[in-house]
């Protein structure tokens, strides 16, 4: 089979590997679509501290079951599935308390272990989620969708609440969509007009172009000066964190999704004065089934996010382009060839 190898930071190539063999309790999968994520870009650039090389990137994907090693009453060859790409040790303090997404020794596909940018891979059956009648391109978006949905659940977003999402990348827009499924009113802020347009088309109550609009103006126009009940920060930039604090209402919840690498300077007395709940959100936990169900029922439409699809033969160029910041694509999907 063929796979995309990041051989060393900054260098990716398509290589030939032996077909994997599923162990007992595993399935052999043929990948259909895989999304390029920010962590894949970090692995490619060498800025992901947990990646070792060579490494096959990718943790957002849809696939078809080729064979199963063992007996399963849930899955059969030919089923279309996606999979939870995080692996836990099951024994650390976080895992013992059920916080599997925050496992102290978490291993994520494409970072700590090889990922989905390969034609075939094996996965434990207990990580698979079958989807009936779901477009396999949309199914590849379940993992990034789960990031936003977990954050919204962490923030306990409720019906009728006013929510601001800062950042209109794929994760930010899927966070917006997650809040909408809970009946919230959602505004989105960003500096890219095209992405704000997508936010409106997907149901945003309103948007703010932060190149021209200030946070006080956003608060005034959307909430009559009250502030937002929940603010979701989905960029990881220091200015977005301080903007989130400023946009939050008294007693609001602020959930941090963007994985920032720079220190933030702020006056902690503002958190005290507003009595804010500041929450971190990492990976996701026990939400894949919910999201597959939403897709199966047609309750959500994630298709506007898949802005470009490239064939597997162009996977390395697509990864290089993403690392160079080329274009305004929200989500680039790699399409894998069908079974020979």
KASUL-V328459 format. One record per backbone hydrogen bond with DSSP energy under -0.5 kcal/mol. CO is the residue of the C=O (numbers start at 1). NH is the residue of the N-H. E is the energy in kcal/mol with one decimal. If there is no record, write none. Layout:
co->[CO	CO]
nh->[NH	NH]
e->[E	E]
//
This chain:
co->[1	2	3	3	4	5	5	6	6	8	11	11	13	13	15	23	25	26	27	27	28	28	29	29	30	32	33	34	35	35	37	37	38	39	40	41	42	42	42	44	47	48	55	55	56	57	58	59	60	62	62	63	64	65	67	68	69	76	79	80	81	82	83	85	87	92	93	94	94	95	98	99	100	103	107	108	108	108	111	113	116	117	119	121	123	124	125	127	129	131	135	135	136	138	139	141	142	143	144	145	146	147	148	149	150	151	152	153	158	161	161	162	162	163	164	164	165	165	166	169	170	171	172	173	174	175	176	177	178	179	179	180	183	184	185	186	186	187	188	189	190	191	192	192	193	194	195	196	197	198	199	200	206	208	208	209	209	214	215	216	217	218	219	219	220	223	226	228	229	230	231	231	232	232	233	233	237	237	238	239	240	241	242	243	244	247	249	252	253	253	254	255	255	256	258	264	266	267	267	268	269	270	271	271	274	276	277	277	279	287	288	289	290	291	292	293	294	294	295	302	303	305	305	308	310	311	312	314	315	316	317	318	319	320	321	322	331	331	331	332	333	333	334	334	335]
nh->[17	119	5	15	6	7	13	54	55	11	7	8	5	15	3	26	125	69	29	123	66	67	31	121	64	336	62	334	37	60	40	41	42	43	44	45	46	47	48	10	49	51	6	57	115	117	116	61	35	32	33	81	30	78	28	70	25	79	65	131	63	129	85	109	107	96	97	97	99	98	100	102	103	106	87	111	112	113	52	110	118	4	31	29	27	127	128	84	82	133	138	139	140	141	142	145	146	147	148	149	150	151	152	153	154	155	157	156	161	163	185	229	230	187	166	232	167	189	234	173	174	175	176	177	178	179	180	181	182	182	184	183	160	186	163	205	206	165	208	167	210	193	195	196	197	198	199	200	201	202	204	203	188	190	210	212	213	218	219	220	221	222	223	225	224	226	250	249	253	164	233	255	166	234	257	258	240	241	242	243	244	245	246	247	248	228	252	277	231	255	279	233	257	281	260	266	268	270	271	272	273	274	275	276	251	278	254	279	256	291	292	293	294	295	296	297	299	300	298	305	306	307	331	333	335	314	315	318	319	320	321	322	323	324	326	325	307	308	333	36	310	335	34	336	312]
e->[-3.2	-2.4	-0.6	-2.9	-0.5	-1.1	-2.4	-0.5	-1.6	-2.6	-1.1	-0.9	-3.3	-0.5	-2.2	-2.0	-2.6	-2.6	-0.6	-1.9	-3.6	-1.1	-0.6	-1.9	-2.3	-2.7	-2.4	-3.4	-0.6	-0.5	-0.5	-1.6	-2.2	-2.4	-2.4	-2.6	-1.8	-1.8	-1.1	-3.8	-0.8	-1.5	-2.9	-0.7	-2.8	-2.3	-1.4	-0.6	-2.2	-3.0	-1.1	-2.9	-2.9	-2.8	-2.7	-1.1	-2.7	-2.2	-2.6	-2.4	-2.5	-2.5	-0.5	-2.1	-2.4	-2.6	-1.0	-0.7	-2.6	-1.9	-1.5	-1.6	-1.5	-1.5	-2.7	-2.0	-1.7	-1.2	-0.8	-2.8	-2.1	-3.0	-1.8	-3.5	-2.6	-1.8	-1.5	-2.2	-1.9	-0.6	-0.5	-2.3	-1.1	-2.0	-1.5	-2.2	-2.5	-1.2	-1.4	-2.5	-2.5	-1.7	-2.3	-2.3	-2.6	-2.1	-1.9	-1.1	-1.8	-0.6	-3.0	-1.4	-1.6	-2.8	-0.6	-3.1	-0.7	-2.7	-2.8	-2.7	-2.1	-2.1	-2.3	-2.4	-2.0	-2.3	-2.1	-1.6	-0.6	-1.0	-1.9	-1.9	-2.7	-0.5	-3.1	-3.4	-0.9	-2.7	-2.2	-3.2	-2.8	-0.6	-0.6	-1.7	-2.0	-1.6	-2.0	-1.9	-2.1	-1.5	-2.5	-1.5	-1.8	-2.1	-0.9	-1.9	-3.1	-2.0	-2.7	-2.4	-2.5	-2.3	-2.0	-1.7	-1.1	-1.8	-0.5	-2.7	-2.2	-2.4	-0.6	-2.4	-3.0	-0.7	-2.9	-1.9	-0.6	-1.4	-2.0	-2.3	-2.2	-2.0	-2.0	-2.3	-1.3	-2.6	-1.8	-2.3	-2.2	-0.5	-3.4	-2.6	-0.6	-1.7	-1.4	-0.5	-0.8	-1.8	-0.5	-1.6	-3.2	-2.4	-0.7	-1.9	-4.2	-0.6	-3.4	-0.6	-3.3	-2.2	-2.6	-2.1	-2.0	-2.1	-2.7	-2.3	-2.3	-0.8	-0.9	-2.0	-1.1	-1.8	-0.9	-2.7	-3.1	-2.4	-1.9	-2.2	-2.3	-2.4	-2.5	-2.4	-2.0	-1.5	-2.7	-1.0	-0.6	-1.5	-0.5	-2.3	-2.8	-0.5	-1.7	-0.5	-1.7]
//
